Amino acid sequence: MAWRLRLEAQAVSFTIEKGKVLFLLVRKANGWRIPKGGVEKGEDFPETIVRELWEEVG
């Protein structure tokens, strides 16, 4: 069996409003998770993070 390496980018996004810390999470079938995704050819990590945030949360 051949192994393939897949690069992924993940970011913890948050803001502080009225003294409370709010995190950006994505709801999945098995719970909540931080938005993440695979790095596409020609992309760097910051570009991947921005694309994934738009894809997953709009």
Secondary structure, DSSP 8 states (H G I E B T S, - for coil): -------EEE---EEEETTEEEE--EEETTEEE--EEE--TT--HHHHHHHHHHHHH-
